[in-house]
Amino acid sequence: MKRRVALLGCGSVVGSLLSGCLSGTSGSPTGTQSQTPSETESDTSTQTVAETPVYDCADADRPPEPSSDEDPPGENERYIYPQRPESLSDESKVLSYVEAYERAYRLNDLYDQYGTDLDHASIFVYDTWTHEAPEGAAIARLNCPYSHGYTQGDDQIEADSPTIYSSYYIDDAVVLRASVTGHREDESKLVPDPMERGRPMECF
């Protein structure tokens, strides 16, 4: 397993939030946050490297990008899913791809929930890891909490997520994503394992 520390801040923030250079781990959640089913589960299984993951492209789904006539908060480029790198053997390109993918996934999910009531959103990538993968594939993992603000009636709501670990499996046919919440003392393990628990985001 290889580990790299990385930072990624997106969007405008208010109060004490900083866009960009942050370090450490997130604290307890304040407010509400978006969670996929896999993010609410814990995983204590032993991690192994399978030959190929099992998935159905008919299940491929991800939060949609805003349409051209919509105006989400922040730069529109943040909401665009990146193109898969030509080479999955270049660790830096894989990590950059996964960071951009997670950013687009989270921002699109928030905008899909709140629409024009979403005032700002920021994604913070504290750590990144790469893990052993089958030949021709790549596996990467992020510690990537987020914060956002939205309008609810006459109130301005600010919310921070708990610690989130998102894992990606990428090959020439599919992108799989798995995610869990909650800080882990041992961050060396591949938890969650996208080959076992990943949902297809898109097929090529």
Buried (B, 14 or more C-beta within 10 A) or exposed (E): EEEEEBBBBBBBBEEEBEBEEBEEBBEEBEEEBBBBEBBEBEBEEEBEEEEEBEBEEEEBEBBEBBEEEEEBBBEEEBBBBBEBBEEBEEBEBBBBBBBBBBBBBBBBBBBBBBEEEBBBBBBBBBBBBBBEBBEEBBBBBBBBBBBBBBEEEEEEBBBBBBBBBBBBBBBEBBBBBBBBBEBBEEBEBBBBBBBBBBBBBBBE
